[in-house]
Amino acid sequence: MKSIFVKTQTAKKISVKNYLSFNKYSSLFKYIFIAFLLGNFTSGAAAKPVVIGYVPAFRAMAATIDATDLNLVTHINISFLNPDASGALIKNDAMLCMPNAAGASTTASDLRYVIDKAHQANVKVLVSVAGGVIPSCSGDWNALLHTANRQAVVDSLIKFVDDFNLDGLDVDLEGDVLTKIDKAGDYTPFIQALSAQLKTRNKLLSCATASYEGGMIPVASIPYFDYVNIMSYDTIGPSWGKPGVEHSTYAQAVSDVNLWKSRGLSQEKLVLGVPFYGYGFGTYAANYSFKEILEKLGNDNSDKDVIGTACANCNYVTYNGLSTIKSKTRLALQNGAGVMIWELSEDGTGSFSLLKAINTEIQQASGSADSSSSNSVSTSVQSSSSASSVTTASDTPQSKKSGGSFDLESLLLLMLIGIFLPLCLRKNLLKKKR
């Protein structure tokens, strides 16, 4: 009897031990399963759209930052910084080649005012180098980026980022300058070297690019950028372009987005550039900010894209009004990471602010993300010169999930794991009992 009793007690202990062991693994699995679900759910959430606004030093940047609602932007790019012939950027607290609105040197205190004010509003600040027109005070970028000189320039830029507590660099080499540097094989190595040092500091690297042959950054450089700002404007200007066309249509934005997607630019890096300015022809002035268009030509033009008739040898002004900016914002949100603005000082005020129009579209998109499964963007954009519909860029890639969702394959896999793992554990424990 004693032997039987001992065996029975031993069996009970083993049974209890197995039961507890199973419950331990089962409970552990439940926690892992739930954590996996939550992780998948939250990782699919769409990132906050970026709104990147350029703030030129040559247009009273302190006044610009004071007038800008910083709650409506995520990044500002202070522009433009250039090195001298030796690659140096600053001397005696003055920039060696960064003219201010008066044509004098931008000072360190000027920069810190803008940087500090933006940081207080949780806005990231980058400094943009080069520019569409390289000033005479700049060194020769082609020579500066040759192998023998490149590292000195990179080190100088990185030190500048560190010294001014910047959040990164924006590279704005354009046109013939870009083409020559790229043909010499110096552009991508320069970007790669910048990226290597910025990543160790958890800093950003972005660029601005055109979409015409000879003005595009090389495909090989794309992996090193966090954001690629597409300059989808300037089809025509005071001294270039086909007479009679508009300078920045919605159709052009669609074409540029599709071009860069075909070149391998991912949605997370693609940023669509929009203009806060326009050009005049004939009897009109050559250049207008959006603010000046409204002040000089009337607020009733705020929702137009053309004043006059866009045709060769005609009198007209071409720009983007509120409706087109809203439509481009929807296009950018659907196909990219957000919107870039050239530039913030040119915005309208109050209800005529293009920046506020962008923010309205972002808020509406955020509010409808969970209730809408459509990936289409309105294909009809009316302009004062054309009422034709425009085909939008293609749908969001499937790998970019909308907020609060996960794909069917992951769900099925999780269900199978949830069914079979406990069964396997139970079967294993039963074997041990025998």
C-alpha positions as CSV (number, residue, x, y, z in Angstrom):
1,M,0.0,0.0,0.0
2,K,2.8,2.4,0.9
3,S,4.4,1.8,-2.5
4,I,1.1,2.4,-4.3
5,F,0.6,5.5,-2.2
6,V,4.1,6.8,-3.0
7,K,3.6,6.1,-6.7
8,T,0.2,7.9,-6.6
9,Q,1.6,10.9,-4.9
10,T,4.5,11.0,-7.3
11,A,2.1,10.8,-10.2
12,K,0.1,13.7,-8.8
13,K,3.2,15.7,-8.3
14,I,4.2,15.1,-11.9
15,S,0.7,15.8,-13.1
16,V,0.6,19.1,-11.2
17,K,4.1,19.9,-12.4
18,N,3.1,19.3,-16.0
19,Y,0.0,21.3,-15.6
20,L,1.8,24.2,-14.2
21,S,4.5,23.9,-16.8
22,F,1.9,23.9,-19.6
23,N,0.1,26.9,-18.1
24,K,3.4,28.7,-17.8
25,Y,4.2,28.2,-21.5
26,S,0.6,28.8,-22.5
27,S,0.5,32.1,-20.6
28,L,3.9,33.1,-21.9
29,F,2.7,32.4,-25.5
30,K,-0.4,34.4,-25.0
31,Y,1.6,37.4,-23.9
32,I,4.0,37.0,-26.9
33,F,1.0,36.6,-29.2
34,I,-0.7,39.7,-27.9
35,A,2.6,41.7,-28.1
36,F,3.1,40.5,-31.7
37,L,-0.4,41.6,-32.7
38,L,0.1,45.0,-31.1
39,G,3.5,45.4,-32.6
40,N,2.2,44.6,-36.1
41,F,-0.7,46.9,-35.6
42,T,1.3,49.9,-34.5
43,S,4.1,49.3,-37.0
44,G,1.6,49.6,-39.8
45,A,0.6,53.1,-38.6
46,A,1.4,55.7,-41.1
47,A,4.2,58.1,-40.2
48,K,3.3,61.7,-39.6
49,P,3.5,63.6,-42.9
50,V,6.4,66.0,-43.3
51,V,6.0,69.6,-44.1
52,I,9.4,71.0,-45.1
53,G,9.7,74.7,-45.5
54,Y,12.7,76.5,-46.9
55,V,13.8,79.7,-45.1
56,P,16.2,81.7,-47.2
57,A,18.9,83.7,-45.4
58,F,18.7,86.3,-48.2
59,R,15.1,87.1,-47.3
60,A,15.1,88.2,-43.7
61,M,15.0,84.8,-42.1
62,A,14.3,86.1,-38.6
63,A,11.2,87.9,-39.8
64,T,10.2,84.8,-41.8
65,I,10.5,82.5,-38.7
66,D,8.6,85.0,-36.6
67,A,5.7,85.2,-39.1
68,T,5.5,81.4,-39.6
69,D,3.1,79.2,-37.6
70,L,5.7,76.6,-36.6
71,N,2.9,74.2,-35.5
72,L,2.2,73.7,-39.2
73,V,5.7,72.6,-40.3
74,T,7.9,69.6,-39.3
75,H,11.2,70.7,-40.8
76,I,12.8,74.0,-42.0
77,N,15.8,74.2,-44.3
78,I,17.9,77.3,-43.8
79,S,19.3,78.3,-47.2
80,F,21.9,78.6,-48.6
81,L,25.3,77.9,-47.1
82,N,28.4,77.7,-49.3
83,P,32.0,77.0,-48.5
84,D,34.8,79.3,-49.6
85,A,37.6,78.0,-51.9
86,S,39.3,76.2,-49.0
87,G,36.1,74.5,-47.9
88,A,35.7,76.7,-44.8
89,L,32.2,77.8,-43.8
90,I,32.6,80.3,-41.0
91,K,35.1,82.8,-39.6
92,N,34.8,85.1,-36.6
93,D,31.1,84.1,-36.1
94,A,30.2,85.1,-39.6
95,M,29.3,82.8,-42.5
96,L,31.9,83.1,-45.3
97,C,29.3,82.6,-48.0
98,M,25.7,83.0,-46.8
99,P,24.5,86.5,-47.7
100,N,21.6,88.0,-45.8
101,A,18.8,90.2,-47.0
102,A,21.1,93.2,-47.0
103,G,23.9,91.4,-48.9
104,A,26.1,91.2,-45.7
105,S,27.2,88.0,-44.1
106,T,24.8,86.0,-42.0
107,T,26.1,85.8,-38.5
108,A,26.1,82.9,-36.0
109,S,23.6,84.8,-33.8
110,D,21.3,85.2,-36.8
111,L,21.4,81.4,-37.4
112,R,21.0,80.5,-33.7
113,Y,17.9,82.7,-33.4
114,V,16.1,80.7,-36.1
115,I,17.4,77.3,-34.9
116,D,16.5,77.9,-31.3
117,K,13.0,79.2,-32.1
118,A,12.3,76.3,-34.3
119,H,13.6,73.8,-31.8
120,Q,11.4,75.3,-29.1
121,A,8.4,74.4,-31.3
122,N,9.8,70.9,-31.9
123,V,10.6,71.6,-35.5
124,K,13.7,70.0,-37.0
125,V,16.3,72.4,-38.6
126,L,18.6,71.5,-41.5
127,V,21.0,73.8,-43.3
128,S,20.8,73.7,-47.1
129,V,24.0,73.9,-49.0
130,A,24.8,75.2,-52.6
131,G,21.5,76.4,-54.2
132,G,20.1,77.0,-57.7
133,V,22.4,80.0,-58.2
134,I,25.8,79.6,-56.7
135,P,27.0,83.0,-55.3
136,S,30.3,84.5,-56.3
137,C,31.6,84.1,-52.7
138,S,31.4,80.3,-53.0
139,G,34.3,78.0,-53.8
140,D,34.1,75.9,-57.0
141,W,31.9,72.9,-56.0
142,N,33.4,70.8,-58.8
143,A,36.9,71.3,-57.4
144,L,35.8,71.0,-53.8
145,L,34.3,67.6,-54.3
146,H,37.2,66.0,-56.1
147,T,38.7,63.1,-54.2
148,A,41.6,65.1,-52.8
149,N,39.4,67.8,-51.3
150,R,36.1,66.0,-50.6
151,Q,36.8,64.8,-47.1
152,A,37.8,68.3,-45.9
153,V,34.4,69.7,-47.2
154,V,32.5,66.8,-45.5
155,D,34.3,67.3,-42.2
156,S,33.6,71.1,-42.4
157,L,29.9,70.5,-43.0
158,I,29.6,67.9,-40.2
159,K,31.4,70.2,-37.7
160,F,28.9,73.0,-38.7
161,V,26.0,70.7,-37.9
162,D,27.5,69.8,-34.6
163,D,28.4,73.4,-33.6
164,F,24.9,74.7,-34.4
165,N,23.0,71.8,-33.0
166,L,21.4,71.2,-36.4
167,D,19.2,68.2,-37.2
168,G,20.9,67.5,-40.5
169,L,22.0,68.7,-44.0
170,D,20.1,69.4,-47.2
171,V,22.1,69.2,-50.4
172,D,20.8,71.5,-53.2
173,L,23.4,71.1,-56.0
174,E,21.4,71.7,-59.2
175,G,21.6,72.0,-63.0
176,D,25.0,72.2,-64.7
177,V,26.9,72.2,-61.4
178,L,25.2,68.9,-60.4
179,T,25.8,67.4,-63.9
180,K,29.5,68.2,-63.9
181,I,30.0,66.8,-60.4
182,D,28.1,63.7,-61.2
183,K,29.9,63.1,-64.5
184,A,33.2,63.4,-62.7
185,G,32.0,60.6,-60.4
186,D,32.1,62.9,-57.3
187,Y,28.4,63.4,-56.4
188,T,27.4,60.0,-54.9
189,P,30.7,59.5,-53.0
190,F,30.2,63.0,-51.5
191,I,26.6,62.0,-50.4
192,Q,27.8,58.6,-49.1
193,A,30.5,60.3,-47.0
194,L,28.0,62.8,-45.5
195,S,25.5,60.0,-44.8
196,A,28.0,57.9,-43.0
197,Q,28.8,60.6,-40.5
198,L,25.3,61.9,-40.1
199,K,23.9,58.5,-39.4
200,T,26.3,58.0,-36.5
201,R,24.8,61.2,-35.0
202,N,21.2,60.3,-35.8
203,K,21.0,63.3,-38.1
204,L,19.1,63.7,-41.4
205,L,20.3,64.0,-45.0
206,S,18.0,65.3,-47.7
207,C,18.3,66.9,-51.1
208,A,16.5,68.9,-53.7
209,T,16.2,67.6,-57.3
210,A,14.7,68.6,-60.6
211,S,13.0,66.1,-62.9
212,Y,14.7,66.9,-66.2
213,E,17.6,65.1,-67.8
214,G,20.8,66.7,-66.5
215,G,19.1,68.1,-63.4
216,M,18.3,64.9,-61.5
217,I,20.3,63.4,-58.6
218,P,21.8,60.1,-59.7
219,V,19.9,56.9,-58.8
220,A,22.9,55.6,-57.0
221,S,22.7,58.4,-54.4
222,I,19.0,57.8,-53.4
223,P,19.7,55.1,-50.7
224,Y,21.8,57.7,-48.7
225,F,19.0,60.3,-48.4
226,D,16.3,60.4,-45.8
227,Y,14.1,62.7,-48.0
228,V,14.3,63.6,-51.6
229,N,12.5,67.0,-52.3
230,I,11.2,67.1,-55.8
231,M,11.2,70.6,-57.2
232,S,8.0,70.3,-59.2
233,Y,7.9,73.8,-60.5
234,D,9.8,76.3,-62.8
235,T,8.7,74.8,-66.1
236,I,8.8,78.4,-67.3
237,G,10.4,81.5,-65.9
238,P,11.6,85.0,-66.8
239,S,14.3,83.7,-69.1
240,W,13.5,80.1,-69.8
241,G,10.8,77.7,-70.9
242,K,8.2,77.5,-73.6
243,P,6.3,80.7,-73.9
244,G,2.6,80.5,-72.9
245,V,2.8,77.6,-70.4
246,E,2.2,77.5,-66.7
247,H,5.2,77.1,-64.4
248,S,3.8,74.4,-61.9
249,T,0.7,72.5,-62.9
250,Y,-0.9,69.6,-61.1
251,A,-0.2,67.4,-64.2
252,Q,3.5,68.2,-63.8
253,A,3.4,67.1,-60.2
254,V,1.8,63.8,-61.2
255,S,4.4,63.3,-63.9
256,D,7.3,64.1,-61.5
257,V,6.0,61.8,-58.8
258,N,5.6,58.9,-61.3
259,L,9.1,59.6,-62.7
260,W,10.8,59.4,-59.3
261,K,8.8,56.3,-58.3
262,S,10.0,54.6,-61.5
263,R,13.6,55.6,-60.5
264,G,13.3,53.7,-57.3
265,L,12.4,56.4,-54.8
266,S,10.4,54.9,-52.0
267,Q,7.2,56.5,-50.6
268,E,9.0,57.1,-47.3
269,K,11.6,59.4,-49.0
270,L,9.5,61.1,-51.6
271,V,8.6,64.7,-50.8
272,L,6.7,66.8,-53.4
273,G,7.8,70.4,-53.7
274,V,5.2,73.1,-54.2
275,P,5.8,76.8,-55.0
276,F,4.6,79.7,-52.9
277,Y,5.4,82.1,-55.8
278,G,4.7,82.8,-59.4
279,Y,6.0,84.4,-62.6
280,G,4.6,87.2,-64.7
281,F,4.9,87.8,-68.5
282,G,4.1,90.7,-70.8
283,T,3.0,93.8,-68.9
284,Y,3.2,92.0,-65.5
285,A,6.3,92.0,-63.2
286,A,8.7,89.1,-63.7
287,N,8.4,87.7,-60.1
288,Y,5.7,87.5,-57.5
289,S,5.3,85.9,-54.1
290,F,1.8,84.5,-53.5
291,K,1.5,87.2,-50.9
292,E,2.3,89.9,-53.5
293,I,-0.1,88.4,-56.0
294,L,-3.0,88.9,-53.5
295,E,-1.8,92.3,-52.3
296,K,-1.1,93.8,-55.8
297,L,-3.6,91.9,-58.0
298,G,-6.5,91.1,-55.6
299,N,-7.6,88.5,-53.1
300,D,-10.1,87.2,-55.6
301,N,-7.2,85.5,-57.4
302,S,-6.4,83.3,-54.4
303,D,-8.0,80.3,-55.9
304,K,-6.7,80.6,-59.4
305,D,-3.6,79.4,-61.1
306,V,-3.4,82.0,-63.9
307,I,-4.3,85.7,-64.1
308,G,-4.9,86.7,-67.7
309,T,-4.5,84.1,-70.5
310,A,-1.5,81.7,-70.6
311,C,-0.4,82.0,-74.2
312,A,2.7,83.0,-76.1
313,N,3.3,86.8,-76.2
314,C,0.3,87.3,-73.8
315,N,0.1,89.1,-70.5
316,Y,-0.4,86.6,-67.6
317,V,0.8,85.5,-64.2
318,T,1.3,81.8,-63.5
319,Y,1.3,80.4,-59.9
320,N,-0.5,77.9,-57.6
321,G,-3.7,79.0,-55.8
322,L,-5.3,77.4,-52.8
323,S,-7.2,74.6,-54.7
324,T,-4.1,73.4,-56.6
325,I,-2.0,73.5,-53.5
326,K,-4.6,71.4,-51.7
327,S,-4.8,68.9,-54.6
328,K,-1.0,68.6,-54.7
329,T,-1.0,68.0,-51.0
330,R,-3.4,65.1,-51.4
331,L,-1.2,63.7,-54.2
332,A,1.9,64.0,-51.9
333,L,0.2,62.3,-49.0
334,Q,-1.0,59.5,-51.2
335,N,2.3,58.8,-52.9
336,G,5.0,60.2,-50.6
337,A,6.1,61.3,-47.2
338,G,4.7,64.9,-47.5
339,V,5.3,68.3,-48.9
340,M,8.2,70.7,-49.4
341,I,7.7,74.4,-49.8
342,W,9.8,77.0,-51.6
343,E,9.6,79.2,-49.6
344,L,7.9,80.2,-46.4
345,S,8.3,84.0,-46.6
346,E,6.2,84.2,-49.7
347,D,3.0,82.8,-48.1
348,G,-0.3,84.6,-47.9
349,T,-1.9,85.5,-44.6
350,G,-5.0,84.5,-42.7
351,S,-7.5,82.5,-44.7
352,F,-5.3,83.0,-47.8
353,S,-2.3,81.1,-46.3
354,L,-1.1,78.2,-48.5
355,L,0.6,76.7,-45.5
356,K,-2.7,76.5,-43.7
357,A,-4.3,75.0,-46.8
358,I,-1.7,72.2,-46.7
359,N,-2.3,71.6,-43.0
360,T,-6.1,71.4,-43.6
361,E,-5.5,68.6,-46.1
362,I,-3.2,66.8,-43.8
363,Q,-5.7,67.0,-41.0
364,Q,-8.5,65.8,-43.2
365,A,-6.4,62.9,-44.5
366,S,-5.5,61.9,-40.9
367,G,-9.1,62.0,-39.8
368,S,-10.4,59.9,-42.7
369,A,-7.5,57.4,-42.8
370,D,-9.3,54.7,-40.7
371,S,-12.7,55.2,-42.4
372,S,-11.5,55.1,-46.0
373,S,-10.0,52.2,-48.0
374,S,-9.6,54.2,-51.2
375,N,-6.1,54.9,-52.5
376,S,-7.2,57.3,-55.2
377,V,-6.7,61.0,-55.4
378,S,-9.1,63.4,-57.1
379,T,-8.1,63.4,-60.8
380,S,-9.8,66.6,-61.7
381,V,-8.1,69.9,-61.1
382,Q,-9.6,73.0,-62.6
383,S,-7.4,75.8,-63.5
384,S,-8.3,79.1,-65.1
385,S,-6.8,78.0,-68.4
386,S,-7.9,74.3,-68.5
387,A,-10.7,72.2,-67.1
388,S,-9.2,68.8,-68.2
389,S,-8.8,66.0,-65.8
390,V,-5.4,64.6,-64.9
391,T,-4.5,61.0,-64.1
392,T,-2.9,60.8,-60.7
393,A,0.1,58.8,-59.8
394,S,-0.4,55.1,-59.0
395,D,-1.7,53.8,-55.7
396,T,0.3,53.5,-52.5
397,P,2.6,50.4,-52.5
398,Q,1.1,47.5,-50.6
399,S,4.1,47.4,-48.3
400,K,3.1,50.8,-46.9
401,K,0.2,49.9,-44.7
402,S,-2.4,52.4,-43.5
403,G,-2.7,53.2,-39.8
404,G,-4.0,50.4,-37.6
405,S,-3.9,47.6,-40.1
406,F,-1.8,44.5,-41.0
407,D,-1.8,42.3,-44.1
408,L,-3.9,39.2,-44.5
409,E,-0.8,36.9,-44.7
410,S,0.4,38.0,-41.2
411,L,-3.1,37.6,-39.7
412,L,-3.4,34.0,-41.1
413,L,0.1,33.1,-39.9
414,L,-0.7,34.4,-36.4
415,M,-3.9,32.4,-36.3
416,L,-2.1,29.2,-37.3
417,I,0.6,29.8,-34.6
418,G,-2.2,30.5,-32.1
419,I,-3.9,27.2,-32.9
420,F,-0.9,24.8,-33.3
421,L,1.7,26.0,-30.8
422,P,-0.5,25.2,-27.7
423,L,-1.4,21.8,-29.2
424,C,2.3,21.0,-29.8
425,L,3.1,22.0,-26.2
426,R,0.2,19.8,-24.9
427,K,1.3,16.8,-27.0
428,N,4.9,17.2,-25.7
429,L,3.8,17.3,-22.1
430,L,1.5,14.2,-22.5
431,K,4.5,12.3,-23.9
432,K,6.5,13.2,-20.8
433,K,3.7,12.0,-18.5
434,R,3.8,8.6,-20.2
